[in-house]
């Protein structure tokens, strides 16, 4: 299981949100570039950067995100504001290892299919689930799609995977959220990355053994130090099963 340590940016600062409320962002007084380099130094093989200003249509963080991509030394998965072919292609050309597309995957599926064919294994579709529906526009709008049919609509697309967030899990039972994401993951052949479920190392272990989960996003828990990244990476490593020898 791949750990994706995550930086969420707003106005050049590292932040964390509760249920997508930009107006209630918790600000972490740390340097984003130093944090990103620290993720690589800890042994992470990937990281994610989510640009909340880009979700609102702004470009305040663009140079910072570019600098992280150039200097961090590991592949960066970039999320936020990917609503056109031009924007997606621009970030791939700037060196993003993958880009994450949410709202456009619901409202413009042909666009995402086109991008997936042009950039196989570099497009991740974000699936934000709330009360049995897929959300769009930064968790503000409820779509007509249920999560499983939505995942299956991309069955033939050469995606890098799905990034699945159970929005309710931010404030409710984490085990229920993990179970729901496991069910979703079992419904698709694509890799699934779970988001919004890690508060401590036990949660990492739970997701590892829940099955079907190929990766996990960890953001706030790293900043409030309830999770140590090096230890989380150790927990996520698959355990080698002993093979009985036959004489």
C-alpha positions in Angstrom: 0.0 0.0 0.0 1.4 3.4 -1.1 1.4 6.2 1.4 0.8 9.6 -0.2 1.8 12.3 2.3 -0.2 15.4 1.3 0.2 19.1 1.4 -3.0 21.2 1.0 -2.3 24.8 0.0 -4.3 28.0 0.4 -2.7 31.4 -0.2 0.8 29.8 -0.1 0.2 28.2 3.3 -0.2 24.6 4.4 -3.8 24.1 5.6 -6.3 21.4 6.6 -10.0 21.5 6.0 -12.9 19.9 7.8 -15.5 18.6 5.3 -14.2 21.0 2.6 -14.9 24.2 4.4 -12.4 26.7 3.0 -13.6 29.4 5.3 -12.6 27.2 8.3 -9.1 26.2 7.2 -6.6 25.3 9.9 -3.3 27.0 9.0 0.0 25.2 9.8 2.9 27.6 10.2 5.5 25.7 8.3 7.3 26.1 5.0 5.5 24.1 2.3 8.7 23.4 0.3 10.6 22.2 3.4 7.6 20.0 4.4 7.6 18.5 0.9 11.3 17.8 1.0 10.9 16.2 4.4 8.4 13.8 2.9 11.0 12.6 0.4 13.7 12.4 3.1 11.4 10.2 5.2 11.3 7.7 2.3 7.9 8.5 0.6 7.8 7.2 -3.0 4.9 9.6 -3.9 3.3 12.8 -2.5 0.2 14.8 -3.3 -0.2 18.6 -3.5 -3.8 19.9 -3.4 -4.3 23.5 -4.4 -7.4 25.0 -2.9 -6.9 28.3 -4.6 -7.0 26.5 -8.0 -10.3 24.9 -7.0 -11.7 28.5 -6.7 -10.1 29.4 -10.0 -7.1 31.2 -8.6 -3.4 30.8 -9.5 -1.8 32.1 -6.3 0.0 28.8 -5.6 1.0 27.9 -9.1 4.7 28.9 -8.7 5.0 27.1 -5.4 3.5 23.9 -6.7 5.9 24.1 -9.7 8.9 24.5 -7.3 7.8 21.5 -5.3 7.6 19.4 -8.5 11.0 20.5 -9.6 12.9 20.1 -6.3 11.2 17.5 -4.1 12.9 14.5 -5.8 9.8 12.2 -5.8 6.8 12.1 -8.1 4.1 14.6 -7.2 0.3 14.0 -7.7 -1.3 17.4 -8.3 -5.0 18.1 -7.4 -7.2 21.1 -7.7 -8.8 23.0 -10.5 -8.2 20.5 -13.3 -11.3 21.4 -15.3 -9.9 21.7 -18.8 -7.7 19.8 -21.1 -5.3 22.8 -21.3 -4.9 22.9 -17.5 -4.3 19.2 -17.2 -1.8 19.1 -20.0 0.0 22.2 -18.7 0.7 20.4 -15.3 1.8 17.2 -16.9 4.2 19.2 -19.1 5.5 20.9 -15.9 6.4 17.6 -14.6 3.5 16.4 -12.4 3.7 12.6 -12.1 -0.1 12.5 -12.1 -3.0 14.9 -12.0 -6.3 14.4 -10.1 -9.6 15.3 -11.7 -12.8 15.6 -9.8 -15.6 17.8 -11.0 -14.7 17.5 -14.6 -14.9 13.7 -14.3 -18.5 14.0 -13.4 -19.5 16.9 -15.7 -17.2 16.3 -18.7 -16.5 12.6 -18.8 -15.5 12.7 -22.5 -12.7 15.1 -21.5 -11.4 12.8 -18.9 -11.6 9.8 -21.3 -9.6 11.8 -23.8 -6.9 12.8 -21.3 -6.6 9.2 -20.0 -6.0 7.9 -23.5 -3.5 10.7 -24.2 -1.7 10.2 -20.8 -2.3 6.6 -19.7 -1.6 6.0 -16.0 -1.2 9.7 -15.3 -4.9 10.6 -14.7 -6.5 10.0 -11.3 -10.2 10.5 -10.9 -11.4 11.9 -7.6 -14.6 10.4 -6.2 -15.9 12.4 -3.2 -18.8 10.4 -1.6 -21.5 11.8 0.7 -24.7 10.0 1.6 -24.5 7.7 -1.4 -23.8 10.4 -4.0 -20.7 11.7 -5.7 -20.0 15.4 -4.9 -18.6 18.1 -7.2 -17.3 21.7 -7.1 -15.3 21.3 -3.9 -17.9 19.2 -2.1 -20.5 21.9 -2.6 -22.8 20.2 -5.2 -24.4 16.8 -5.1 -24.4 14.9 -8.4 -26.9 12.4 -9.6 -24.3 9.6 -9.6 -24.0 6.9 -7.0 -20.3 6.0 -6.4 -20.2 2.4 -7.8 -21.9 3.1 -11.1 -19.7 6.2 -11.4 -16.5 4.1 -11.0 -17.8 1.5 -13.4 -18.4 4.2 -16.1 -14.6 4.5 -16.3 -14.0 0.8 -16.5 -12.3 0.9 -19.9 -10.3 4.1 -19.3 -6.5 3.7 -18.8 -6.6 5.6 -15.5 -3.9 5.6 -12.9 -6.7 5.0 -10.4 -9.4 6.5 -8.2 -8.9 8.8 -5.2 -11.9 8.0 -3.0 -13.0 10.3 -0.1 -15.8 9.5 2.3 -16.7 13.0 3.3 -18.7 11.8 6.3 -15.6 10.0 7.6 -14.0 13.3 8.6 -16.4 13.5 11.6 -17.9 10.1 11.9 -16.8 6.5 12.4 -13.5 5.9 10.6 -14.1 2.1 10.5 -17.4 2.6 8.7 -15.7 4.8 6.2 -12.9 2.3 5.6 -15.5 -0.4 5.0 -17.4 1.7 2.5 -14.2 2.5 0.6 -13.2 -1.2 0.6 -16.6 -2.0 -1.0 -16.1 0.6 -3.7 -12.5 -0.5 -4.3 -13.8 -4.1 -4.9 -16.1 -2.8 -7.6 -13.3 -1.6 -9.9 -10.2 -3.1 -11.5 -8.4 0.3 -11.1 -6.2 1.0 -8.1 -8.0 2.9 -5.3 -6.4 5.5 -3.0 -8.3 6.2 0.2 -8.5 9.7 1.6 -9.9 11.3 4.8 -9.5 8.1 6.9 -6.1 8.3 8.7 -5.9 9.8 12.3 -3.2 7.4 13.6 -1.0 4.4 12.8 -3.8 2.0 13.7 -5.9 3.5 10.8 -3.0 2.9 8.4 -2.9 -0.7 9.6 -6.6 -1.1 9.3 -6.6 0.1 5.7 -3.7 -2.2 4.8 -5.6 -5.2 6.0 -9.1 -4.1 4.9 -8.3 -5.3 1.4 -8.6 -3.7 -2.1 -6.9 -0.4 -0.9 -3.8 0.4 -3.0 -2.9 3.7 -1.4 -3.8 6.1 1.3 -3.7 9.9 1.6 -2.3 11.3 4.9 -2.4 15.1 5.4 -3.6 16.6 8.7 -2.4 13.7 10.8 1.2 14.4 9.7 0.9 18.1 10.5 -0.6 17.6 14.0 2.0 14.9 14.5 -0.5 12.1 15.4 1.2 10.1 12.6 5.0 9.8 12.0 5.6 9.4 8.3 8.5 7.0 8.6 6.5 4.7 10.9 3.5 4.9 8.6 5.6 3.9 5.6 6.9 0.9 7.7 3.3 -0.1 8.6 2.2 0.1 5.0 4.9 -2.4 3.7 3.3 -5.7 2.7 4.2 -8.5 5.1 6.0 -11.5 3.4 4.1 -14.7 4.1 6.1 -17.7 5.0 5.9 -20.5 2.4 5.9 -24.0 3.8 8.6 -26.2 2.4 7.7 -29.7 1.4 10.2 -32.6 1.6 
